[in-house]
Amino acid sequence: MEECPPTLIVFEMQRSTADGVTTSTGLEQTPTRLVVVNYRDNRTSHVETLWLEGEASLTNSRPVAATVRYRHRVPLGVWMVPRVSSGSPVCFEGGVAVGAWDARLDAGESVTIDIGWSVDLVDRADLNQDGVVDAVDLGLLAAAFGLYDVREDLNQDGVVDGGDLGWLFSRWSD
C-alpha cells in the first residue's frame, strides 16, 4: 500500500510480553460495528524483521451492508525503516508500521480475517541498504549535501546538512 489510510478510533488493548513476543487482545464495540482482535508480534525484540500474526473478527452492526475497517499501529522507532512489498497490507508513516484491513459485510454479518504480515527492516542511515552503515553510505549522503526533502535527510529536518552527517556517524557499523 502506497499511502497509509486514515487512522480509526483507537481502542484499548491488553498486552503482555514474554520472551520477546507481545500478545495483544482487544475489542471495540460501537452502534455500527464490533471488532475483536487477537495477535502476537515481535515489537519489543525485532532486529531485521518485524512480524505480526493473528486474526480480527469484524461484525457489521448496521441494518444495511457496510464496510467494516480495522487498523493497527506498531511503533518502530526513529532508525528503523521497513521495506514494504507491493500488495502488502502494511504502510509506514512517522516511525509507525500501519496494518489496514477492510471487509464489506451485509447487515449483521461477521467475518474473521487473518491479519498476519512481516516486513524487513533497514537502518535509516544504511542508505544503500546493504546491511552496514559505512563509507558507501557516507558517499551517498555527501552527494546529497544541501538538497531538500530527499531520503538522505536522516534527521528529517528538510535538508541534508551537518546534522545528518552526525546521525550517520552515530549509526556507523563496527
Secondary structure as UniProt FT lines:
FT   STRAND          13..18
FT   TURN            19..20
FT   STRAND          21..29
FT   STRAND          33..41
FT   TURN            43..45
FT   STRAND          49..60
FT   STRAND          66..75
FT   STRAND          80..83
FT   TURN            86..87
FT   STRAND          90..93
FT   TURN            94..95
FT   STRAND          96..105
FT   TURN            107..108
FT   STRAND          110..114
FT   STRAND          117..123
FT   TURN            124..125
FT   TURN            127..128
FT   HELIX           135..143
FT   TURN            144..146
FT   TURN            151..152
FT   TURN            154..155
FT   HELIX           162..170
//
